Amino acid sequence: MAAETTTVAAVVRALDGSQAVVEVETGGCGRCHEKGGCGGQQLTQMMCSSPKTYHVDNPAGAAIGDRVTIAIAAGAVRRSANLAYVFPVVGLIAGAGLGSWAAGDPGAMAGAVAGLAAAWFLARSRSNRGAGNHDIRPHIVSRS
């Protein structure tokens, strides 16, 4: 059974091998509060106001200037944000807490660094796990 996807319109701005660099004007599909919505619009509005460009797989063979529809697995943006932001913060705080409990202030500093490093390795291994799975990576599904 195929995973649920969210789609958004974009314009191809450049080509990079088997990928296309696309510009998304709205920052998402607008389904942030619906079941299956990825939350991408909220995230991009919070982070930047300039045009959003992304590298996506280009199995449709889109050319520069083509208007395309991009599909992304439901929840993929949220999972990526968790890997990039939540894991490191939790690792840092947990490491500092454990280090402080075990060895006071010096232990807290060492624990914070160790927790941050552990979270980084965990996030890296989890992100690499899905690297070969084209179903969960953003990709062009149609040209218009």
C-alpha positions in Angstrom: 0.0 0.0 0.0 1.4 3.4 -1.0 2.0 6.0 1.7 -0.3 9.1 1.8 1.2 12.1 0.0 0.7 15.8 0.0 1.1 17.7 -3.3 2.1 21.3 -4.0 2.6 23.3 -7.3 6.1 24.6 -8.2 8.2 25.9 -11.1 11.4 24.3 -12.2 14.3 26.8 -11.9 17.3 24.6 -12.6 18.3 21.0 -13.3 21.0 19.1 -11.3 21.5 15.6 -12.7 18.4 13.5 -11.9 17.1 16.3 -9.6 15.4 19.5 -10.3 15.6 22.8 -8.3 12.1 23.9 -7.9 10.6 27.2 -6.5 7.5 26.8 -4.4 5.6 30.1 -3.9 3.3 29.2 -1.1 5.6 27.1 1.0 3.2 24.1 1.2 -0.2 22.8 0.3 -2.1 24.7 3.0 -3.3 21.4 4.6 -1.3 22.0 7.8 -4.2 21.4 10.1 -5.8 18.5 8.2 -5.0 14.9 8.8 -2.1 14.0 6.5 -0.9 17.6 6.2 2.9 17.9 6.5 3.1 21.3 8.3 5.4 22.6 5.6 3.7 26.0 5.2 3.9 26.8 8.9 7.6 25.8 9.0 8.6 27.9 5.9 6.6 30.9 7.0 8.4 30.8 10.4 11.9 30.4 8.9 11.9 32.7 5.9 9.9 35.0 3.7 11.9 34.7 0.4 11.0 32.3 -2.4 11.5 28.8 -1.3 13.7 26.5 -3.5 14.2 22.8 -3.0 16.0 19.9 -4.7 13.5 17.2 -5.7 13.7 14.0 -7.7 12.8 14.5 -11.3 11.4 11.2 -12.7 9.0 13.1 -14.9 11.9 14.7 -16.9 10.7 18.3 -16.3 12.6 21.1 -18.0 13.5 24.6 -16.7 10.4 26.8 -16.6 7.9 23.9 -16.4 5.1 24.2 -13.9 5.1 20.9 -11.9 3.4 19.2 -9.1 5.6 18.0 -6.3 4.6 15.1 -4.0 6.0 14.6 -0.5 5.1 11.8 2.0 2.6 13.0 4.6 4.5 14.0 7.8 7.9 14.1 6.1 8.6 17.7 6.9 7.6 17.2 10.5 9.9 14.2 10.8 12.8 16.1 9.2 12.3 19.0 11.6 12.3 16.7 14.5 15.6 15.1 13.4 17.2 18.5 12.8 15.9 20.4 15.8 14.3 18.3 18.5 16.8 15.4 18.7 19.8 17.7 19.3 18.0 19.8 22.0 16.7 16.7 23.8 20.2 15.1 23.6 21.9 18.3 24.9 19.5 18.6 27.9 19.5 14.9 28.7 23.2 14.8 28.6 23.6 17.8 30.7 21.2 16.5 33.3 22.9 13.1 33.5 26.3 14.7 33.6 25.3 17.1 36.4 23.8 14.3 38.4 27.0 12.2 38.0 29.7 14.9 38.4 28.3 18.3 39.0 29.0 21.3 36.8 32.0 19.8 34.9 29.9 16.7 34.3 27.0 18.8 33.0 29.3 20.4 30.4 30.8 17.1 29.3 27.4 15.4 29.3 25.9 18.2 27.2 28.6 17.7 24.6 28.2 13.9 24.7 24.4 14.1 24.5 24.6 16.5 21.6 27.0 14.2 19.8 24.9 11.2 20.4 21.8 13.0 19.1 23.7 14.1 16.0 24.8 10.5 15.3 21.2 9.2 15.9 19.7 11.9 13.6 22.3 11.2 10.9 21.7 7.4 11.0 17.9 7.8 10.9 18.0 10.3 8.0 20.3 8.0 6.0 18.0 5.1 6.6 15.4 6.6 4.2 17.8 7.9 1.7 17.2 5.2 -0.8 13.5 5.1 -0.4 12.1 7.2 -3.3 8.5 7.0 -1.9 9.3 9.2 1.0 11.6 11.8 -0.8 10.0 14.8 -2.5 9.6 14.2 -6.2 7.9 15.6 -9.3 4.7 13.7 -10.1 3.4 15.7 -13.1 4.2 18.6 -15.5 1.7 21.1 -16.7 
